Amino acid sequence: MGTYDSILELVNVNKSFENNFEVLQNISFKAKRGEFICFIGPSGCGKTVLLYSIVGLLKPTSGEILKMNKKIDSIGTDRILVFQDHMLFPWKTVLGNVLFGLSKSNLTDAEKLSSAKKYLEIVGLTNFEDWPIHKLSGGMKQRVAFARALISNPEILLMDEPFSALDSIARKEVRKCLVDIWTKTQQTILFVTHSVIEAVYLADTIYVMGSRPTTIKKRYAVGIPRPRDISDPNFSKLIKSIEKDIEKEFKQNNNKGVEEVNINNILINNI
C-alpha cells in the first residue's frame, strides 16, 4: 500500500463558476489512509462541490488535489462517489446492480460473481441477491449502493449525504452498517452530512465548513472510543460545540443577505 501517511491532500483549492461565482476558497486538509472524515456546514455552502472536485468531476480553479503526491486531474476507480440518491438500475436485480460495479473489470465472470456475493454478505443482503430493486426498503437500496461502490475496491470512498432520503429508523440501521463496513475494509471515507449527531457517530475527524464561499472554519478530532453511544456525555458535549459553530456560520450567512443559488443546477451545467 506504500509508505504514505496521507492518502489525500488538498492544497489551497479554490473553485469558481461563471460570473465569478465563488464556491470553494483556500481549502486545505489531509486525509490519512483509513481515516473517516465528515464535512458539515450550512446548506449550499459547497460541500458537494468539494466532493465532486476530489472525485474528478470538477477541476479546481486553482490549487491542487493530490493523491499520494500525484495530482488528480480525472475520474478513476480509485475514488468512488455514493450520491444522495442511490441511483440503482430498476431493471436489474440486487446482484445485477452490484455486478455493474465491475463492468469495466478484467476479472472472469466467476470472479466477478464471487466478489459480488462477498460484498452482499458484507452489507447484509446475501438473501436478497435475486430481488428486484423496487421491492427493497430505502435502507436496503442504500446498502446495495454501498456494495456496488465497494466492489471496485476504491482507495477513497466519497459519500454525499447518502442517508438524507431515509427515515430515522432506516438511517440508524444504515449508519451502523456503514461503520461495520468501514471497520472491515478500513477504506478512507469522506462523508458529507447535515446531521451533527451523524458526524460525531461516524467520524475520526470533522471539518466544519463556513458559508459560501466556503472555507474550513474548524477541525475536530473526535477521539470518542468506538462503538459510540449517543448517551455518552462526551458525545453530547461535542455535538453542542459543533452546533454552536454551525449556528454562528448560519447567522453570518443571513447577515450577508446572500442570494440563494441552486448549486445542483450549477453542477449539472459544469460537469
N, C-alpha and C positions, 0 to 999 in steps of 0.2 A: 504493500500500500504506500510505500515511500516513507520519507522521514519528515514530512511536513506536519507541523503542529496545526497550522491554519490551512484548511482546505479552500477557503474562500476569503477574498479581501476586496473591499470597495475603498477606493482612494479618491476623495473629493469628487464624487459623482454628482453631476447636475443633469437635469432633463427639462427641456422646454419644448413646447409645441409651437405651431404657427402663431403669429401675432404676439410673440414673446410671452406666451402663457407658460409661466414657470411652475413646475410641479415639484421637482427634487432640487435641493440646494445643499451642496457640500456634504453629501452623505459619505461617511467613512466608518467602517467597522470590519472586524474579522470574525469568521466563524471557524471554530475548531472542528476537526473531524469527529463526527458522532455527537455534536452538540445540538440541543433542541433550543431554537431561538424563536421567540414570539415578538411580533411587532403590533403595537396597539396605539391608537390615536384617533383624532376626530374623523368623522365621515368625510370622504372626498379629499383627504389630505395628500394622498399619493402613494399609499401602501401597495396598492395593486400595480401601479406604475413601477414601483421598486422591484416587485417580483418579476414582472414582465421583462424588465431590463436584465435581471440576473439570469433568467432562463434564455435570453437571447432574442425575444420577440421585438424588443425595442432597443435602439442604440442610444447610449448616453450622449447628451450634447457636449459634455466634457467630462474629464475624469476617467478612471479605469476600473474595470471589474476583472479581477484576476482569480483564476482557479489554479491553485498550486503554482503560482507565479507566472502563469500563462494567461494572456489576455483573452477574455470571452468576446467573440465577435459574431457568433451564430448560435442557433439552437443545436442541441445534441442530446443523445440518450443518457448522457451523464447527469443531466438536470431535467427532472420531470415535474410538471406543474399539475396539481389537482385543483380544479376550478370549484367555484361556489356551487354550480350545477354539476352533478356527477357526469353529465354528457355521455351516458351509456347508449349503446345501439339497441333500440327496442326490438329489432328483428332478430337479434342474436340472443342465445341463452346466456346464463351466468358464465358458463365455461367459455363460450364463444367470445364474450366481451373480454375476459381475462386473456385469452389466447391472442387477441388483437394486439396486445402489448408486445408481442413477439413477431409481428407481421413482417418486420424487416430483419429478423434474426436469421443467421445461417444454421441454426440448430435443426436437427431432424424433427419430423413430426412427432416421433415418440418422445424425444427430449422436451419438445415444447409442451406436450400433454403432461408429462411428468412434472415439469416446472409449474404449470398452471394449477395442477392438483395440490402441489406443495403450498402455493400461496393462498389457495382457497382454504386450506387447512389452517394457515396462519391467521386468516381473518375470520375463521369460524363458520365457513359456508360449504364445508365438504358435502353436506347432504342436499345442497341446493344447486348443484352444477348444471342440471338439466332444466332448471326453472326458467320460464320467460321473465324478462325484466319487469313487466307490468304487474306481476304477482308479488313483487317484493315490497317490503316496507321501505320508508325513506332511509332508515338507518342501514338496512341491508344493502340498498343500492349504493350507499356511500362506501360500504365495506368492499363491494365489488370494484368500485373506482380505486380504492386503495390497492387491491390486489393487482389490478391492471397496471397501475403506476409502479408497483414494487417489482413486477415480474421482469422488467428490463434491467433490474439491479442498478438504479441510478445512484450516483455518489451523493447527490444532493436532491432532496425531495422538497418541493415548494408547494405550499398549500394556502389558497386564497379563500379564507372564511368557509371551509368545507362543511361546517355544521350549521350554517346560517338558516337553511330551509327546514331544519329538523325541529320537532317539538322537544320539550325539556327532557322527557324520558329517553327518547331516541338519542338526543345529544349526549346525555350522560353515558349511555351504552357505547356509543361510537368513540367518545373521548377515551374511555377506558380501553377500548380495542386498540386505539392509536398508540397509547402508552405501552401496551403489551407488544405491539408490532415493533415499536422503536426499541424496546428492551431486547427483543430477539435479534433485530437486524443491525442496531447501532448505526443507522444511517444519519447523516446530517439533515436536520429538518428546519426549514424556515417557514413560519406559520403566521399568517395574518388573522387577527381576530378583533372583534369589538367587545368581547367579554373579558373583563378583568379577572373574574374567577377562573375562566378557561385558561388564560395566560399563566396565572400563578400555579394552576394544577399541572400544566403541561411542561413549562419551560425550565431550562437551566438558566437562560438569560432572557430578560425582557427589555426591549427598546421602546421607550415612549416617544412617539413622533409628534412634531409640532403641527400647527395649522399650515395650510398651503401658502407659499412654497415650503414644503416640509423639510425639517432638519431633525436630527436626533437630539431630543431635549434631555433625556436621562437614560442611563443604563442601570438595570437592576440585576445583580447576581442572586438568583432566588435562594439557593442553599438550604431549602427545606427538604429533609430526608424523604425518600420515596419508600412505599406508596404514601401519597399525601392525603391528609384528612382535612376537609374544609372547616372542621370544628377546632383545629389547632390554632391557638392564639397567634402564633407567628404568621399563619396563613391570613387571618383576619387583619392583622397589623399591616402586612404588605399590601393587601387589597386597598385599604384605606389610604395608604401613601400614594399608590398609583392613581387612584380615583381623584385625589387632590390635584395631581399633576395634569390629568386629562381635563378636569374642570377648569383649571387655570387656562389651558390652551383653548377650550371652548369659549370662554369669556373673551379672550383676546381676539378670537376669530370673529365673534359677534361685534366687538367694538370696531373692527376694521371695516365692517359693512361690506364684506367680500361678496361679489356676485356669485350666485350658485351656478355651477357649471357641471354638466353631466360628463364625468370622467370616462364612463364606459363608451360614450359616443366618440370621444376623442381617441380612445384606444383603438376602436374598430376602424377608424379612418386613417390610423397611422401604422397599423401592423402590416 
